[in-house]
Amino acid sequence: MGNFKDEAQNYESKAKVKNISELPSVDTNNAVMQETEVEFPYNYIVINNDRYKVPVSILASLKAIFEENPNLKKFKVKKSGEGMETKYTVIPLA
């Protein structure tokens, strides 16, 4: 271990989870899985061997959308803000 400066300069993120908002569209038939073996458990989907995190606020929005449109097949997620100010908007596509 070195000092903060050395460690910061040599730091490489080992995160293997992307965000669902990075996808152009999401199929509603994708399986949602849960990662529980981490400090902060999360939901995710797998697309092309990549994990995409699914914030619970997206699931809540989809619940309301499915009540009005149970036949929804695809949607998109737009992300705005950063950190504690992050907000997600679910956009029905088809």
N, C-alpha and C positions, 0 to 999 in steps of 0.2 A: 504494500500500500504506500502511496505517496501522499503528498499534500493535496489540498483541494484543487489547486491550479493544475497539477499533473494529472490528477484523476479526471478532471473535467475535460482536459484536452484529449485524453485518451478514451473518453467515454463513447461507447457505441450502444445505441438502443437495442435491447433484446426483445422488445415488444413484437409479438407476432399477431397482434389483433388490430385490425383496421376498423373503421367505423362504417356502418350501413349506409351513411350518407355519401360515401365514396362510390356507390354503385349507381349506374344510370337508371336501373329499375330493379324491382324485387318481385319475384313470383310468390304469391300467397301460399303456395304449396310447399315452400322450403321448410325443412324441419328446423325448429328452434331448439337449441340445446342449452344446457346450463353448465358453466364452469364453477365448481364449488370448492376446488382444491387450491384456492388462492385467498389472499387476505380480504379482497373485496369481490365476492361472487358476482357473476354477470351472465346474461343471456347472449347467445351468438348464433349465427348461421355460418355454414361453410359453402363457399363458392370457389371452384377451381383450387381446392386445397388451401384456401386462405380463410381465416376466421374474420368475421365482421361482427362487431359488438352491436347488440340491439338494446338500447336504453329502454327502461320500463315505460317511459313516457310515450314511446312509439307504440308499445303494446296497448296502452290506454287509449291513444288516438285511434288505432285500428279497431278497437272494440266498438267505439262509437260509429266509425265508418261502416263496419259490418252490420250494425243494427239497421242502418239505412240502406245498405247495398250488400246483401249477403253473397252476391255473385262476383264480387270484386276479384280479379285475377292478378293484377299487377299494381304496384304503387312505387312512388319515389319518395325519398326523404331529403329535405333541405335542412341544413344545419346553419345556425347563425349564432354569433357570440362565441365566447371562450370561457373556459373554467366554469365557475359557478353560475355564470350568466349564459351558458349554452342553452339554446332552445332548438327544438326539432319540429318541423312541419311535415306532416304526412300528406302527400298529394296522390289521390287515386288516379290511376292511368287507364285501366281497362277492366 
